[in-house]
Amino acid sequence: MKNSITVIIPTFNRGKSLDKALWSLSKNTELPEKVIIVDAGSKDETNEVVKKFQKLLNIEFLVTEKGLIKQMNFALERVSTEIFIRTDDDVIFSKNWIKAIRKEFNINKNVLGVTGPTIVPLKFKKNRDLIRIIFSKNIIFGILNYFCDQKICNIGYFSSCGFFSVGTNFFNSRKRPSQDVDYLEACNFALKTKLAIKLNGFSSDYGTIGEYNEPDLCFRVKNLMPEAIFRFSPQACLYHCPSLSGFFNSRTNYDDRMSNLYTFINKHIIYRKNYNKLKTIQYIFLINLFFFVKSTVNLNFKYKFLIRSIQQIYSLIRK
């Protein structure tokens, strides 16, 4: 089949949410040619869940060492289809998800990546700091909108300081038109396989849960092929229900999360035409301050975090 698809789902101790994800995928109007579940050594019911859907979805079950980037690259080496989709184990897929992604790739040969709405239901907004702030639309929302060049509710936009829009997280994103975007959503990430392999997959420059490794790959694609198009399709919809188990525990490593952001900014944002140095310095300072307060409240503060924060800001000032 043209535009054959492999869905890759990295997982770790999230058997219950994985069960719901695979059930919704099995109900799609078109099924992927293959599903790869890449596990980091789960001790819960993950193995039984995979067996339950193995025949329905042509699942290959892989086990490797922990780490989202390591798991994704391990699975990517085993993809033989034209397209792979990187998604999460705590999502629910709409019934036309696979069909919509295939359709978007068929529109234009320069379409190399496709994404869609990654809606966070209201009852799950408390599980993510950023989503909770965006839904509240208070003064902090206004500050973040400033850092997003007043486009925080846009679809697939990366700002002049490295902040990204969150329009795909809202229910009304299903009514937005198909459009070109700057990047592909982390859990709704469809890309041409050969291209990803040519670029050596997802970058190991990003630690822990690897935040920013997905847009990093998108930016590297654009650097290699400026004519490449990433498309947003409102029909390629899924619902992200952030789990508090498994990978979630790594989100308290604020030092690595700030390092990931700083790495991404230095690899890509400072070279963009719309780069705003002052706003970037302000943004890095604000996020460092936010994580400093969180780590202190959670009794998880480390002095090296403060030292690295100062180094990051100083380095940006000098560039």
C-alpha positions as CSV (number, residue, x, y, z in Angstrom):
1,M,0.0,0.0,0.0
2,K,1.2,3.5,-0.8
3,N,2.2,5.4,2.3
4,S,2.3,2.3,4.5
5,I,2.5,3.1,8.2
6,T,4.1,1.8,11.3
7,V,2.9,3.2,14.6
8,I,5.6,3.3,17.4
9,I,4.5,3.5,21.0
10,P,7.3,3.7,23.7
11,T,6.0,2.6,27.1
12,F,7.0,2.0,30.7
13,N,4.6,0.7,33.4
14,R,1.5,2.1,31.8
15,G,-0.5,-1.0,31.0
16,K,-3.9,0.5,31.8
17,S,-3.5,3.5,29.6
18,L,-1.8,1.4,26.9
19,D,-4.8,-0.9,26.9
20,K,-7.1,2.1,26.0
21,A,-4.7,3.4,23.4
22,L,-4.5,0.1,21.6
23,W,-8.3,-0.5,21.8
24,S,-8.9,2.9,20.1
25,L,-6.3,2.2,17.5
26,S,-7.9,-1.2,16.7
27,K,-11.2,0.6,16.0
28,N,-9.7,2.9,13.3
29,T,-11.3,2.8,9.9
30,E,-7.9,2.0,8.4
31,L,-5.3,0.1,10.4
32,P,-1.5,0.6,10.3
33,E,0.5,-2.1,8.6
34,K,2.4,-2.6,11.8
35,V,2.5,-1.4,15.5
36,I,5.8,-1.5,17.4
37,I,5.5,-1.4,21.2
38,V,8.9,-0.6,22.6
39,D,9.0,-1.2,26.4
40,A,11.6,-0.2,28.9
41,G,11.1,-3.2,31.2
42,S,7.6,-2.7,32.6
43,K,6.7,-4.6,35.7
44,D,2.9,-4.1,35.4
45,E,0.4,-5.7,33.1
46,T,1.9,-4.3,29.9
47,N,2.9,-7.7,28.5
48,E,-0.7,-9.0,28.9
49,V,-2.1,-5.9,27.2
50,V,0.2,-6.4,24.2
51,K,-0.8,-10.1,23.9
52,K,-4.5,-9.0,23.9
53,F,-4.1,-6.9,20.8
54,Q,-1.2,-8.7,19.1
55,K,-3.2,-10.2,16.3
56,L,-5.6,-7.4,15.8
57,L,-2.9,-4.9,15.2
58,N,0.1,-6.9,14.0
59,I,2.2,-5.8,17.0
60,E,5.9,-6.3,17.4
61,F,6.8,-6.1,21.1
62,L,10.4,-4.9,21.8
63,V,12.2,-4.5,25.1
64,T,15.2,-2.2,25.5
65,E,16.7,0.1,28.0
66,K,14.8,3.0,29.5
67,G,14.7,6.4,27.8
68,L,12.2,7.8,25.3
69,I,14.9,8.6,22.7
70,K,16.7,5.3,23.1
71,Q,13.4,3.5,22.8
72,M,12.3,5.4,19.7
73,N,15.6,4.9,17.9
74,F,15.7,1.2,18.8
75,A,12.2,0.8,17.2
76,L,12.9,3.1,14.2
77,E,15.7,0.7,13.1
78,R,13.0,-2.0,12.7
79,V,10.6,0.1,10.6
80,S,10.1,-1.1,7.0
81,T,7.1,1.0,6.0
82,E,7.3,4.3,4.2
83,I,6.0,6.3,7.2
84,F,6.3,5.9,10.9
85,I,4.2,7.6,13.6
86,R,5.7,8.4,17.0
87,T,2.9,8.5,19.6
88,D,2.3,8.0,23.3
89,D,0.9,5.2,25.5
90,D,-1.7,7.5,27.1
91,V,-3.7,8.7,24.1
92,I,-7.0,7.8,22.6
93,F,-7.1,7.9,18.8
94,S,-10.0,9.2,16.7
95,K,-11.5,6.6,14.4
96,N,-10.1,8.2,11.2
97,W,-6.7,9.0,12.6
98,I,-4.6,6.7,10.3
99,K,-6.8,7.5,7.2
100,A,-6.4,11.3,7.7
101,I,-2.6,11.0,8.0
102,R,-2.3,8.9,4.8
103,K,-4.5,11.4,3.0
104,E,-2.3,14.4,3.9
105,F,0.8,12.6,2.6
106,N,-0.9,12.0,-0.7
107,I,-1.6,15.7,-1.3
108,N,1.9,16.9,-2.1
109,K,5.2,15.0,-2.6
110,N,6.9,17.7,-0.5
111,V,4.7,16.8,2.5
112,L,7.2,14.8,4.6
113,G,5.5,15.1,8.0
114,V,1.9,15.2,9.3
115,T,0.4,16.0,12.7
116,G,-3.0,16.8,14.0
117,P,-5.0,17.9,17.1
118,T,-3.6,16.5,20.4
119,I,-6.5,17.5,22.6
120,V,-6.0,17.4,26.3
121,P,-9.5,16.8,27.9
122,L,-10.3,19.2,30.7
123,K,-10.1,16.6,33.5
124,F,-6.4,16.0,32.6
125,K,-5.3,19.6,32.5
126,K,-4.0,19.4,36.1
127,N,-1.4,16.8,35.0
128,R,0.6,19.4,33.0
129,D,1.7,22.8,34.3
130,L,1.6,24.5,30.9
131,I,-1.8,23.1,29.9
132,R,-3.3,24.2,33.3
133,I,-2.0,27.7,32.8
134,I,-3.2,27.9,29.2
135,F,-6.7,26.8,30.1
136,S,-6.9,29.3,33.0
137,K,-6.1,32.3,30.7
138,N,-4.9,34.5,33.6
139,I,-2.0,37.0,33.8
140,I,0.5,34.1,33.4
141,F,-1.3,33.2,30.2
142,G,-0.6,36.8,29.0
143,I,3.1,36.5,29.8
144,L,3.4,33.2,27.9
145,N,1.5,34.7,25.0
146,Y,4.1,37.5,24.9
147,F,6.9,34.8,24.6
148,C,4.9,33.1,21.9
149,D,4.7,36.3,19.8
150,Q,1.0,36.7,20.6
151,K,0.3,33.4,18.8
152,I,0.0,31.0,21.7
153,C,-3.3,29.5,20.4
154,N,-2.0,29.1,16.9
155,I,-1.3,25.7,15.3
156,G,2.2,24.4,15.2
157,Y,4.1,27.6,15.7
158,F,7.6,28.1,17.1
159,S,8.2,31.7,18.4
160,S,11.2,34.0,18.2
161,C,12.5,32.8,21.5
162,G,11.8,29.1,21.3
163,F,8.4,28.9,22.9
164,F,5.7,26.9,21.1
165,S,2.0,27.5,20.4
166,V,-0.5,25.1,22.0
167,G,-3.5,25.5,19.7
168,T,-3.6,21.8,19.0
169,N,-4.4,21.1,22.6
170,F,-7.8,22.7,22.4
171,F,-11.1,21.1,21.2
172,N,-11.6,23.8,18.6
173,S,-8.4,22.6,16.8
174,R,-10.7,20.0,15.1
175,K,-12.4,22.9,13.3
176,R,-9.2,24.5,12.1
177,P,-8.3,24.2,8.4
178,S,-5.5,22.0,7.2
179,Q,-2.3,24.1,7.2
180,D,1.5,24.1,7.1
181,V,3.2,24.1,10.5
182,D,6.7,24.5,12.0
183,Y,6.8,21.2,13.8
184,L,5.0,18.0,14.5
185,E,3.4,17.3,17.9
186,A,5.4,14.9,20.0
187,C,2.6,12.3,20.4
188,N,1.1,12.9,16.9
189,F,4.3,12.7,14.9
190,A,4.1,11.1,11.4
191,L,7.3,11.3,9.3
192,K,8.8,9.7,6.3
193,T,10.9,6.8,7.6
194,K,13.9,7.1,5.2
195,L,14.3,10.7,6.0
196,A,14.4,10.1,9.8
197,I,17.0,7.3,9.3
198,K,19.1,9.5,7.1
199,L,19.2,12.0,10.0
200,N,20.1,9.2,12.5
201,G,16.7,9.4,14.1
202,F,16.0,11.3,17.3
203,S,18.9,13.2,18.8
204,S,20.6,12.0,22.0
205,D,21.5,15.6,22.8
206,Y,18.4,15.7,25.0
207,G,18.3,14.0,28.4
208,T,15.8,12.2,30.6
209,I,12.3,12.3,28.9
210,G,14.0,14.1,26.0
211,E,11.9,17.2,25.7
212,Y,12.4,19.1,22.4
213,N,13.9,16.0,20.7
214,E,10.9,15.8,18.4
215,P,10.9,19.5,17.2
216,D,14.7,19.1,16.9
217,L,14.2,16.4,14.3
218,C,11.7,18.6,12.5
219,F,14.1,21.5,12.4
220,R,16.9,19.2,11.1
221,V,14.6,18.0,8.3
222,K,14.0,21.6,7.3
223,N,17.7,22.3,7.4
224,L,18.4,19.3,5.1
225,M,15.4,19.9,2.8
226,P,14.1,23.6,3.0
227,E,11.3,22.6,0.6
228,A,9.9,20.1,3.1
229,I,6.4,20.7,4.3
230,F,4.8,19.7,7.6
231,R,1.1,19.6,7.6
232,F,-1.6,19.8,10.2
233,S,-4.8,17.8,9.5
234,P,-7.8,18.5,11.8
235,Q,-9.0,14.9,11.1
236,A,-5.8,13.4,12.4
237,C,-7.1,13.8,15.9
238,L,-6.1,12.1,19.1
239,Y,-6.9,12.8,22.8
240,H,-3.9,13.0,25.1
241,C,-4.8,11.9,28.6
242,P,-1.4,12.5,30.5
243,S,-0.7,9.6,32.9
244,L,0.8,10.2,36.3
245,S,2.7,6.9,36.1
246,G,5.7,5.6,34.1
247,F,7.6,8.4,32.3
248,F,5.7,11.1,34.3
249,N,8.1,10.6,37.3
250,S,11.0,11.9,35.2
251,R,9.3,15.3,34.7
252,T,10.6,16.4,38.1
253,N,14.1,16.4,36.8
254,Y,14.1,20.2,36.2
255,D,17.8,20.5,35.5
256,D,17.6,18.2,32.5
257,R,14.4,19.8,31.3
258,M,16.1,23.3,31.2
259,S,19.2,21.8,29.6
260,N,17.0,20.4,26.9
261,L,15.4,23.7,26.2
262,Y,18.7,25.5,26.2
263,T,20.2,22.9,23.8
264,F,17.3,23.3,21.4
265,I,17.5,27.1,21.4
266,N,21.3,27.0,20.7
267,K,20.9,24.4,18.0
268,H,18.0,26.0,16.1
269,I,16.3,29.1,17.5
270,I,19.3,31.5,17.5
271,Y,19.8,30.8,13.8
272,R,16.2,31.6,12.7
273,K,15.4,34.8,10.9
274,N,12.9,35.9,13.5
275,Y,15.2,35.2,16.5
276,N,14.7,37.7,19.3
277,K,17.7,37.7,21.7
278,L,16.2,39.9,24.4
279,K,13.0,37.8,24.5
280,T,15.0,34.6,24.6
281,I,17.0,35.7,27.6
282,Q,13.8,36.8,29.4
283,Y,12.2,33.4,28.5
284,I,15.2,31.4,29.8
285,F,15.2,33.4,33.0
286,L,11.4,33.0,33.6
287,I,11.5,29.2,33.0
288,N,14.5,28.8,35.2
289,L,12.7,30.8,37.9
290,F,9.6,28.7,37.6
291,F,11.5,25.4,37.9
292,F,13.6,26.9,40.8
293,V,10.4,27.6,42.7
294,K,8.9,24.2,41.9
295,S,12.1,22.3,43.0
296,T,12.3,24.3,46.2
297,V,8.6,23.7,47.1
298,N,9.1,20.0,46.3
299,L,12.3,19.8,48.4
300,N,14.1,18.8,45.2
301,F,16.4,21.8,44.8
302,K,20.0,21.2,43.7
303,Y,22.7,23.9,43.6
304,K,24.0,22.8,40.2
305,F,20.6,23.8,38.8
306,L,21.1,27.4,39.9
307,I,24.7,27.5,38.7
308,R,23.6,26.2,35.3
309,S,20.8,28.7,35.1
310,I,23.2,31.6,35.5
311,Q,25.6,30.0,32.9
312,Q,22.8,29.7,30.4
313,I,21.7,33.3,30.7
314,Y,25.2,34.6,30.6
315,S,26.0,32.6,27.5
316,L,22.9,33.9,25.7
317,I,23.9,37.5,26.6
318,R,27.3,37.0,25.1
319,K,26.1,35.5,21.8
